[in-house]
């Protein structure tokens, strides 16, 4: 007759020597991470209960994967449970309803009795003389319980029932997905005096609210839009966060499926309730171009100021850039570094151009006037538009004027130089002299 052996093994993050344990964390843009841990188990033959402690509180239990690296066929998982009923004042009080506890208030008085209710932190006791005491939460000093109720634990824990056919030490990999970890990129640019180049620094911030700390983890970041099945939103309490900034070696970047993978070239400890900032790449000297744009249909009289960069080696970059916020600074005449604007960039492959909107020009003004509208038949309309650009600076400027169109359209007659044209808009390249103005008009025929 087969003998059934039932025993329990509790695994904590530091249960085995450091050389035998390892952890790797891959973080995605969308508040998601994949955690992979290797821990060594010393198992006997038969059925075992394994308690795997220190997992993330926001783990997705349905994503857990257990594998013996020593002998995958020797271990079979029969059942898995995720226990997350954690010890806390509210949970202890709930467990002790209709049982005896002792409460001490701030003036030193002690009351012992049967707990009737503990809603909103207030404690209602029935004492030995059948009196009912209501103790407000604001006056409570301590509450004493006879013992820890069954079922409450101190840390989120995975519990497996497994069958082991080969006794001995098993190096085992446990992986799971968890919410509560996210990363994002930030860039800092310092523009030179004539706005022709900048020093660009890239940083990544890893925010960990998952409920677990990952000691000396191999950290990888995935940049790209990974599709996830969305569930009904759940309430999450965001605790106070500690900030940790550190100088780090650059990440190694590689293509991965249809995304880009950034691997930190050293271990990093990712503490719970912490934002860790890591250097993405060393400071780079990057060529930039300052561009003025005027879109009267969208911005009224405002002329936008943009910086344009090309993500290639000739411009000083040439690395796939993850999406993130970029802040731009410039030194004034006294040498002080001043903030001049910020914007967000999208994921930017190598050899692509990206543009940063910093704000609106103070000394350049645009004016757009529709001079005439004529219906040409039942399904066509002809418009004449006048654009006036006024430059109050003591140097000439070039402005890209953007006009939007609808339907099947074409210009009629003479127009200024067209820099770019597509199905929905056209861009004109207009030079405006120092302390002067430039006015032009165009006529467009729209067919519905």
C-alpha positions as MATLAB code, in Angstrom:
seq = 'XXXXXXXXXXXXXXXXXXXXXXXXXXXXXXXXXXXXXXXXXXXXXXXXXXXXXXXXXXXXXXXXXXXXXXXXXXXXXXXXXXXXXXXXXXXXXXXXXXXXXXXXXXXXXXXXXXXXXXXXXXXXXXXXXXXXXXXXXXXXXXXXXXXXXXXXXXXXXXXXXXXXXXXXXXXXXXXXXXXXXXXXXXXXXXXXXXXXXXXXXXXXXXXXXXXXXXXXXXXXXXXXXXXXXXXXXXXXXXXXXXXXXXXXXXXXXXXXXXXXXXXXXXXXXXXXXXXXXXXXXXXXXXXXXXXXXXXXXXXXXXXXXXXXXXXXXXXXXXXXXXXXXXXXXXXXXXXXXXXXXXXXXXXXXXXXXXXXXXXXXXXXXXXXXXXXXXXXXXXXXXXXXXXXXXXXXXXXXXXXXXXXXXXXXXXXXXXXXXXXXXXXXXXXXXXXXXXXXXXXXXXXXXXX';
ca = [
       0.000    0.000    0.000;
       1.320    3.421   -0.917;
       2.289    5.482    2.099;
       1.115    9.127    2.107;
       3.510   11.552    3.706;
       2.221   15.047    4.550;
       4.666   17.701    5.744;
       5.215   21.438    5.344;
       8.146   23.453    4.016;
       8.203   27.228    4.450;
      10.266   29.188    1.907;
      11.341   32.737    2.623;
      13.464   35.031    0.486;
      16.546   34.322    2.608;
      15.879   30.642    3.363;
      18.786   29.303    1.262;
      22.349   30.560    0.705;
      22.572   33.643   -1.482;
      24.404   31.715   -4.223;
      21.424   29.374   -4.607;
      18.733   32.040   -4.633;
      18.181   34.659   -7.300;
      15.437   37.024   -8.381;
      14.764   38.760  -11.698;
      12.152   41.443  -12.302;
      10.949   42.521  -15.755;
       8.875   45.711  -15.584;
       6.456   46.868  -18.283;
       5.111   50.370  -18.970;
       1.550   49.496  -17.959;
       1.816   48.928  -14.180;
       2.854   45.297  -14.616;
       5.917   43.199  -13.804;
       7.057   39.626  -14.257;
       8.894   38.268  -11.187;
      11.102   35.178  -11.484;
      12.715   33.657   -8.395;
      15.019   30.650   -8.050;
      14.995   28.995   -4.619;
      16.440   25.649   -3.504;
      14.055   23.123   -1.943;
      15.202   20.070    0.041;
      12.321   17.637   -0.533;
      11.463   14.091    0.525;
       9.426   11.703   -1.563;
       5.669   11.934   -1.284;
       3.145   14.703   -0.995;
       4.402   17.990    0.381;
       2.861   21.290    1.477;
       5.071   24.195    0.359;
       4.528   27.686    1.758;
       6.210   30.250   -0.498;
       6.309   33.513    1.503;
       7.310   37.089    0.589;
       5.444   37.235   -2.723;
       3.957   40.492   -3.980;
       0.671   41.508   -2.359;
      -0.688   42.471   -5.817;
       0.265   39.146   -7.425;
      -2.016   37.627  -10.066;
      -2.303   34.079   -8.622;
      -3.544   32.716  -11.958;
      -0.195   33.612  -13.575;
       1.999   31.578  -11.200;
       4.334   29.005  -12.780;
       6.387   26.492  -10.754;
       9.224   24.503  -12.335;
      11.932   22.244  -10.895;
      15.144   23.131  -12.738;
      16.761   20.006  -11.357;
      14.138   17.517  -12.571;
      10.939   18.986  -14.002;
       9.198   15.580  -14.195;
       9.836   14.794  -10.510;
       7.438   17.395   -9.100;
       3.737   17.742   -9.828;
       1.665   20.626   -8.437;
      -1.688   19.300   -7.199;
      -3.183   22.450   -5.696;
      -2.319   26.119   -5.211;
      -3.699   28.667   -2.746;
      -2.877   32.338   -2.359;
      -3.198   33.437    1.280;
      -3.403   37.168    1.841;
      -5.504   37.551    5.011;
      -2.857   39.668    6.751;
      -2.608   40.536   10.426;
      -3.964   43.990   11.253;
      -6.022   45.696   13.942;
      -9.250   45.613   11.930;
      -8.838   41.964   10.938;
      -7.998   40.936   14.528;
     -11.091   42.710   15.842;
     -13.263   41.073   13.184;
     -11.906   37.643   14.143;
     -12.631   38.260   17.864;
     -16.302   39.240   17.572;
     -18.187   37.401   20.391;
     -14.901   36.577   22.119;
     -13.118   38.087   25.109;
     -10.519   40.856   24.743;
      -8.954   43.513   26.961;
      -8.904   47.218   26.041;
      -6.902   49.962   27.773;
      -7.762   53.632   27.306;
      -5.425   56.631   27.514;
      -6.136   57.417   31.178;
      -4.976   53.910   32.167;
      -8.372   52.296   32.772;
      -8.683   48.695   31.524;
     -11.887   46.977   30.390;
     -12.280   43.229   29.806;
     -15.307   41.790   28.088;
     -16.922   40.188   25.052;
     -16.382   42.123   21.841;
     -19.759   43.003   20.298;
     -18.682   45.367   17.518;
     -15.625   47.197   16.200;
     -16.902   49.313   13.327;
     -15.081   52.539   12.426;
     -12.436   51.738   15.033;
     -14.832   52.111   17.985;
     -14.914   49.105   20.343;
     -18.140   47.943   21.989;
     -17.662   45.507   24.905;
     -20.085   43.540   27.074;
     -18.428   43.324   30.494;
     -18.854   40.672   33.206;
     -21.559   42.642   34.987;
     -23.583   42.743   31.722;
     -22.813   46.391   31.120;
     -22.075   47.587   27.601;
     -19.030   49.834   27.197;
     -18.506   51.935   24.083;
     -14.846   52.919   23.730;
     -14.137   55.528   21.045;
     -11.175   54.861   18.785;
      -9.646   58.247   19.738;
      -9.312   57.145   23.392;
      -7.957   53.614   22.816;
      -4.385   52.986   23.979;
      -3.934   49.198   23.596;
      -6.013   46.120   22.781;
      -4.944   42.679   24.044;
      -5.946   39.424   22.320;
      -5.411   35.958   23.877;
      -3.786   34.531   20.703;
      -3.358   35.015   16.958;
      -6.548   33.740   15.287;
      -6.216   30.870   12.855;
      -5.890   31.893    9.208;
      -4.181   35.257    9.702;
      -0.639   35.562    8.311;
       2.062   38.219    8.432;
       3.021   38.167    4.739;
       1.267   37.254    1.461;
       2.019   33.576    0.838;
       1.572   31.013   -1.931;
       0.762   27.515   -0.671;
       1.233   24.472   -2.912;
       0.317   20.852   -2.457;
       2.822   18.942   -4.578;
       3.831   15.375   -5.278;
       7.594   14.681   -5.276;
       8.906   11.468   -6.842;
      12.620   12.250   -6.456;
      13.982   13.162   -3.023;
      16.815   15.673   -2.652;
      17.631   19.279   -3.413;
      15.631   20.865   -6.193;
      16.560   24.213   -7.703;
      13.090   25.548   -8.471;
      11.951   28.563  -10.494;
       8.770   30.372   -9.511;
       7.441   33.094  -11.778;
       4.345   35.289  -11.605;
       2.857   38.552  -12.835;
       2.082   41.329  -10.393;
       0.531   44.761  -10.488;
       1.925   47.638   -8.475;
       5.252   48.042  -10.322;
       5.721   50.507  -13.137;
       8.539   52.350  -14.861;
       8.808   55.474  -16.929;
      11.556   57.431  -18.597;
      12.566   61.044  -17.977;
      14.968   63.154  -19.984;
      16.798   66.357  -19.085;
      18.167   68.601  -21.841;
      20.460   71.625  -21.377;
      20.389   73.772  -24.515;
      23.459   75.745  -25.602;
      23.568   79.502  -26.157;
      22.497   79.547  -29.816;
      19.955   76.689  -29.522;
      21.886   74.439  -31.918;
      22.766   71.584  -29.509;
      21.971   70.259  -26.067;
      23.343   67.938  -23.428;
      20.763   65.183  -23.033;
      20.526   62.912  -19.989;
      18.157   59.943  -19.800;
      16.790   58.429  -16.588;
      14.323   55.695  -15.758;
      12.196   55.651  -12.607;
      10.957   52.346  -11.202;
       8.001   52.692   -8.800;
       7.280   49.711   -6.561;
       3.949   49.498   -4.707;
       3.583   45.732   -5.187;
       3.930   44.846   -1.488;
       7.279   43.033   -1.835;
      10.972   43.927   -1.868;
      13.262   42.355   -4.467;
      16.819   42.063   -3.144;
      19.728   42.245   -5.606;
      17.417   41.617   -8.544;
      18.288   41.424  -12.198;
      16.242   44.305  -13.580;
      14.837   44.473  -17.100;
      12.529   47.087  -18.581;
      10.265   46.502  -21.579;
       9.396   49.502  -23.762;
       6.419   49.037  -26.037;
       2.660   48.789  -26.028;
       1.974   45.283  -24.680;
      -1.687   44.300  -24.952;
      -3.376   43.392  -21.675;
      -6.912   42.186  -20.989;
      -8.476   44.852  -18.771;
     -10.454   43.886  -15.702;
     -12.810   45.931  -13.551;
     -10.733   48.516  -11.659;
      -9.823   47.678   -8.076;
      -9.165   50.139   -5.279;
      -5.505   50.334   -4.275;
      -4.176   52.288   -1.308;
      -1.076   54.240   -2.240;
       1.291   54.601    0.684;
       3.985   57.174    1.284;
       6.950   56.688   -1.035;
      10.681   56.823   -0.378;
      12.887   58.240   -3.116;
      16.233   56.685   -3.983;
      18.409   58.190   -6.729;
      21.667   56.560   -7.670;
      24.272   56.735  -10.398;
      24.172   53.558  -12.487;
      25.924   52.023  -15.438;
      23.965   52.298  -18.672;
      21.330   49.767  -19.584;
      21.970   47.318  -22.412;
      19.277   47.663  -25.056;
      18.133   44.861  -27.383;
      15.192   44.171  -29.650;
      12.721   41.711  -28.112;
       9.741   40.467  -30.122;
       8.111   43.729  -31.316;
       9.372   45.690  -28.284;
      12.697   46.858  -26.862;
      14.301   45.364  -23.759;
      16.582   47.395  -21.474;
      18.703   45.315  -19.066;
      20.513   46.925  -16.153;
      24.121   45.724  -16.143;
      24.262   45.114  -12.391;
      21.929   43.844   -9.659;
      19.595   46.354   -7.998;
      17.453   46.151   -4.877;
      13.898   47.329   -5.536;
      12.306   48.132   -2.187;
       8.595   48.204   -1.567;
       7.156   51.753   -1.420;
      10.153   53.239   -3.206;
      10.879   55.127   -6.406;
      14.325   54.203   -7.714;
      15.960   56.369  -10.379;
      18.603   54.864  -12.639;
      20.697   56.344  -15.433;
      19.492   55.164  -18.848;
      22.531   56.364  -20.819;
      25.562   58.639  -20.270;
      25.142   62.369  -21.086;
      24.938   62.804  -24.861;
      25.742   65.887  -26.944;
      22.819   66.128  -29.371;
      22.185   68.430  -32.314;
      18.880   70.315  -32.123;
      16.945   72.665  -34.360;
      14.646   75.389  -33.024;
      11.425   75.545  -35.041;
       8.588   78.073  -34.864;
       5.140   76.796  -35.903;
       1.929   78.709  -36.437;
      -1.404   76.873  -36.555;
      -4.029   79.603  -36.588;
      -6.948   77.182  -36.736;
      -5.809   75.634  -33.444;
      -3.796   78.279  -31.568;
      -5.294   81.628  -32.576;
      -2.493   84.225  -32.466;
       0.079   82.058  -30.674;
       3.271   80.876  -32.369;
       4.722   77.713  -30.864;
       8.398   77.150  -30.054;
       9.693   73.626  -30.671;
      13.013   71.815  -30.513;
      13.547   69.097  -33.091;
      16.018   66.212  -32.703;
      16.937   63.271  -34.912;
      17.539   60.015  -33.072;
      20.643   58.926  -34.999;
      24.388   58.645  -34.405;
      25.183   61.751  -36.470;
      23.042   63.808  -34.091;
      24.622   62.247  -30.966;
      21.949   59.644  -30.121;
      21.183   56.466  -32.083;
      19.488   54.439  -29.291;
      15.789   53.469  -29.199;
      14.248   55.927  -26.736;
      11.352   54.822  -24.511;
       8.457   57.220  -24.145;
       8.639   59.719  -21.299;
       8.744   63.318  -20.152;
      11.583   65.596  -21.278;
      12.442   68.794  -19.399;
      14.533   71.484  -21.063;
      16.823   74.058  -19.424;
      19.089   76.858  -20.636;
      21.659   79.102  -18.972;
      20.888   82.823  -18.809;
      23.406   85.665  -19.246;
      24.512   85.277  -15.611;
      25.189   81.556  -16.079;
      22.166   80.379  -14.084;
      20.369   77.319  -15.395;
      16.691   78.150  -16.027;
      13.724   75.950  -16.941;
      12.275   76.748  -20.394;
       9.638   74.050  -20.934;
       8.756   70.367  -21.002;
       6.922   67.890  -23.183;
       6.384   64.153  -23.633;
       7.948   62.035  -26.347;
       6.574   58.740  -27.610;
       8.620   55.568  -28.145;
      11.159   56.730  -30.726;
      13.073   54.217  -32.895;
      16.557   54.895  -34.241;
      16.675   57.304  -37.228;
      13.293   58.847  -36.396;
      12.736   62.558  -35.692;
      10.933   63.842  -32.600;
       9.786   67.343  -31.753;
       9.439   68.919  -28.299;
       6.889   71.684  -27.724;
       8.296   74.118  -25.136;
       5.807   76.990  -25.132;
       4.715   80.032  -27.139;
       6.984   82.731  -28.541;
       6.597   86.078  -26.771;
       7.737   88.308  -29.674;
       6.116   86.541  -32.641;
       2.404   86.836  -33.415;
       0.197   85.290  -36.100;
      -3.155   86.312  -37.508;
      -5.433   84.204  -39.717;
      -8.347   85.710  -41.660;
     -10.749   83.927  -44.020;
     -11.179   86.611  -46.709;
     -13.816   84.895  -48.836;
     -15.904   81.727  -49.121;
     -17.619   80.825  -52.398;
     -19.854   77.818  -53.023;
     -18.885   76.187  -56.321;
     -21.787   73.955  -57.186;
     -23.516   71.705  -54.650;
     -20.488   69.742  -53.467;
     -17.552   72.165  -53.645;
     -16.415   75.298  -51.858;
     -13.570   77.717  -52.549;
     -11.895   79.657  -49.720;
      -9.277   82.374  -49.692;
      -7.264   82.680  -46.486;
      -4.833   85.421  -45.445;
      -2.009   84.750  -42.954;
      -0.073   87.608  -41.365;
       3.066   86.939  -39.278;
       4.628   89.726  -37.193;
       8.156   89.399  -35.775;
       9.229   91.781  -32.991;
      12.618   90.141  -32.465;
      15.872   91.804  -33.592;
      16.681   88.841  -35.846;
      14.823   87.193  -38.740;
      12.931   83.952  -38.149;
      11.495   81.139  -40.255;
       8.015   79.940  -39.332;
       6.221   76.776  -40.397;
       2.607   77.703  -41.020;
       0.232   74.738  -40.665;
      -3.162   74.731  -42.385;
      -5.767   71.956  -42.093;
      -8.145   70.851  -44.868;
     -11.035   68.483  -45.422;
     -12.387   66.336  -48.243;
     -10.693   66.276  -51.647;
      -8.764   69.539  -51.783;
      -6.286   71.373  -54.002;
      -4.671   74.802  -54.135;
      -5.905   77.266  -56.742;
      -3.426   79.804  -58.060;
      -0.105   80.812  -56.518;
       0.980   79.760  -52.997;
       4.135   80.324  -50.922;
       6.674   77.432  -50.735;
       4.967   74.264  -49.442;
       7.275   72.390  -47.081;
       5.024   69.347  -46.543;
       1.615   68.216  -47.718;
      -0.664   65.277  -46.975;
      -4.367   64.444  -47.192;
      -5.320   66.600  -44.191;
      -2.863   69.491  -43.997;
      -0.103   71.515  -45.597;
       2.939   73.286  -44.100;
       4.329   76.509  -45.566;
       7.877   77.724  -44.945;
       7.722   81.489  -44.313;
      10.617   83.866  -43.611;
       9.804   86.934  -41.486;
      12.404   89.749  -41.280;
      13.740   91.189  -38.036;
      11.257   93.614  -36.482;
       9.021   93.135  -39.508;
       6.099   91.179  -40.907;
       5.153   88.910  -43.776;
       1.644   88.494  -45.171;
       0.547   85.911  -47.701;
      -2.676   84.325  -48.880;
      -3.773   81.150  -50.607;
      -6.938   79.825  -52.210;
      -8.105   76.257  -51.765;
     -10.878   74.291  -53.488;
     -12.601   71.682  -51.289;
     -14.818   68.970  -52.812;
     -17.090   66.814  -50.685;
];
